[in-house]
Amino acid sequence: MAAPAVHFARLDVAPAEQARLAGLLAPDERARAARFRFDRDRRRFVARRGLARERLAAVTGGCPARLRFTANAHGKPELAGGPHFSLSHSGDTMMLAIGDAALGCDVEAIDPALDWLPLARTFFAGAETASLAALDPAAARLAFFACWSLKEAFVKALGLGLSYPLDAFTVAIGGVPAIRSGGDGWAALPVAAPDGYRAALVARAG
């Protein structure tokens, strides 16, 4: 099994590029874009979907505008005939992972003002929260976002989204990304995220 391909891209593109990417979208995507209240969110949605279509079409040999997507019961998008893919975004950055086995990815912008400890206590396993709290403040903030992105990537790989509790499994805090428990058959793969972000990738072990 080949390693998944990972792509990052900025979503705040020039107007001409925005118009070109809009032309690649399906009618339902254009309708969804039109429902965004804020122009920035609408533009980023269009860029995200258009860029993802281009990358996937480059792999399949198809036409970006003619790709057809479905979704599972939990809303995870799928491409008929493959390949497997996962799409994530945060701020003005998107992450797309493409592979020949089930996978999930997540990218998170590091928020220097976020009060992260209550979130960790609410969503993470007790051992993870304790490990985060034992770090110095700067390292703990980075480790929190790394932990969050890895957990998000795993539940996306499962195809369950946040309907699957984030404390039902544990991940490594700091160092090499890993699923410590509750993730048999899955592997966390290292990802070099853009500056100011943390990102994670989980795929079927093989």
C-alpha angles and dihedrals in degrees: 000000000000119000113261117262115238125202131184123193139173115245101203096087132167118275093253091053090046090055092047093051091047088060090062096058127103119240093258090053092050090050091051091048090053091057095062111111096211124056093221092057091047093050093048092049091052092048093047095051094042095049091046090052091052094050094046092047090052088058098043097038090234134124114275093223093051099053111118123208133197130186133222124235091279095048100259107152119235134187116226109245093011161223104188113241142172127201128198136168140187127173108333095333132091131194124203124186121190126186147143094252135049112290145160133205136188136185124194130189110228107244109205092197100047116120091222102171096076089050091051091049090050101045110019131075115265094248091054093050091048091051091050093048090053092061125087112266098258094047091043092056092052092044091051092057091044090051093047093049092049092050092048091049091052097051089046089052089052088053092233103103117197091334083088111076114247091218093057088088136024133226135196116273111221127348123043113008113249141155104236101188139359095032106093111164094021133097132202111222125204116254129187104222124201118264112286094024142086121211138183139194128198124184140167108284113249 
